[in-house]
Amino acid sequence: MALNRFVVLGRVGMDLYADPPGTKIEEALRYVVAIGGSAGNIAVALAKQGAQAGLLTCVSDDAVGRYCVAELHRYGVDTAHIRPVAGEARTSLAVVETVPVQTQSVLYRNGAADFALSDSDVAAVDYAGIAALVVTGTALACEPSRSATLAAISAAQAAGALVVMDIDHRAYSWPSVAQAAGFYQKAADLADIVIGNDDEFGLMAGGYDAGQSFARALAQGSGKIAIYKRGALGSVTFTPDFSFDTGIFAVTALKPMGAGDGFMGGLLAALGRGHTLETAVRRGSATAAIIVAGIGCAPASPDTATLDAFLAKVGETHAHRPT
């Protein structure tokens, strides 16, 4: 992790937020725009916290795709490995609202451009020069992206880079739960760090109640780190030798979106700066809290100074300690 340089594989998109905050989508007269998409948000979180981050993906060869690339560049994300795709492929568009309770979001993802990622795209990356390849699981949902993602994992391992997997389950991208679980398991078996929420580990385990035990076994049986996120109950981190729980940071949430992406970015940026695993998970949790309390995902993602100030001011809450 000392290289503090990461490549994130997965989607970036455009988010349109109903404005002003608190306005329902169907009542909005105007919108503000920001980039979104799990991988894009993770890359931005890394860059804003001092890491070198590049995005490996495809975008539509149109104004929306160019907007996403320009915004990533503005945030300091390396865009050298983003390929525009011509034809009818489209960069994902999300229409969302900043409403704390029963937040609505409408996603347009037909003909998703990021699923065009190919073996030649991933072969162009210098994996020897990075600390880790970060893979978002949605990239496994379709070909040729699925094969390209697995090829990227193999190339990263061969070059000595770590592989970090965010399960990132999006049911609408998969033909069946069984297929999703199978490919997540395949990628998780190859990864060094696997991060997911209780639903996602439950999906891989074949039942929600078995999710935490599955995460523990994944770490202890194969030398991995598994981080089992439990929403308002915090998270449990499993390693081959020990485990620990981490609480949440109490904030007034404006939306649920972006928390997982921020968690990943804050965690890896902290590891890249030499923090312990316990401290890194805590910084990831704080990053998530700041994002859900702000407007947008990438715009709300904190820089290092903002995160440090938040940690000095807001205490961690342990809602429940696991047995």
Buried (B, 14 or more C-beta within 10 A) or exposed (E): BEBBBBBBBBBBBBBBBBBEBEBEBEEBEEBBBBBBBBBBBBBBBBBBBBBBBBBBBBBBBBEBBBBBBEBBEEBBBBBEBBBBBEEEBBBBBBBBBBBBEEBEBEBBBEBBBBBBBBBEBBEEBEBEEBBBBBBBBBBBBBEBBBBBBBBBBBBBBEBEBBBBBBBBBBEEBBEEEEEBBEBBBBBBEBBBBBBBBBBBBBBBBEEEEBBBEBBBBBBBEBEBBBBBBBEEBBBBBBBEEEBEBBBBBBBEBBBEBBBBBBBBBBBBBBBBBEBEBEBBBBBBBBBBBBBBBBBBBBBBBBEBEBBEEBBEEBEBEEEEEEE
